Amino acid sequence: MKKFFYHLSIFVTALFLSGCSSTQSIPGDNSAEVASLQAQVKALQDENAALKEQISSITASIPEETSTPQQGTAISEGDTITTEYAEITINKVELSYDVLPDNTSGFYTHYEADPGNVYIHLDVDVKNIGKHNLKCDDILSATADYNNGYTYSSFAAPEDSTTGFTYANITSIKPLDTRGIHYLFKCPQEIAENENPLFITIEPASSKDSYIFTIR
């Protein structure tokens, strides 16, 4: 009987010591969750860096829009350009499908635009202030610029009291006389159908000056 109680006490003591030495999990231990979130943040950072690099390469490949600089003195209707040999007065600038001379009371010639085209019409009066005849094809050069880079040259059409218009290469202005000259730019009709920038650069002969007439 004594042996029985002795062994029972040893068994109980062993159970007690076993219970006291068992480990329990620490409440609030979220290290695994933190590690997972850190991994997600790192993945997002890597993805963000890759996207930034793609955007940067795409932006670099897009050409910058450039515009044609307007270099010259601004002028408008009614202004006069004075050179060594001439006084050039700007009467008007317009878009026209049929350019008429100033005098249409009798027979006259005119410039009607071809289908799909329109004329930019620069109307000037030129006074010869030199002492020699001034050739009408040697007064100025004019270039139209549409939408920052589409350029068009002009041709001169001097007025004639008999025919309405005549040819510049066979016409001169006598000293102190004044003659109307029309400069015509043949352009696509699109120019008349929208509001893109449009201006004319005028460069008088025997002069280093240039003048800008802004149409819109």
Number of C-alpha atoms within 10 A of each C-alpha: 5 7 8 8 10 10 11 12 12 11 11 11 12 12 11 11 10 10 10 9 8 7 7 6 6 7 6 6 9 9 9 9 10 11 10 10 12 12 12 12 11 11 11 12 12 11 12 12 10 12 12 11 12 12 11 11 11 10 11 10 9 8 7 8 6 8 9 11 8 17 11 14 12 13 17 16 13 12 13 17 18 14 17 12 21 24 20 24 19 19 16 14 20 13 18 19 20 13 19 18 21 15 14 13 7 9 10 17 16 14 15 14 17 14 9 10 16 23 25 24 21 21 22 22 19 25 21 25 20 17 10 13 16 21 15 21 19 14 21 17 17 21 19 24 18 20 14 16 14 11 15 16 15 19 16 24 24 27 24 19 14 12 15 20 22 17 15 19 13 10 17 19 21 17 16 16 14 16 18 21 24 26 21 26 22 19 23 15 18 12 18 17 8 8 12 12 14 19 18 24 21 20 19 22 16 12 10 7 14 18 19 20 21 17 16 9
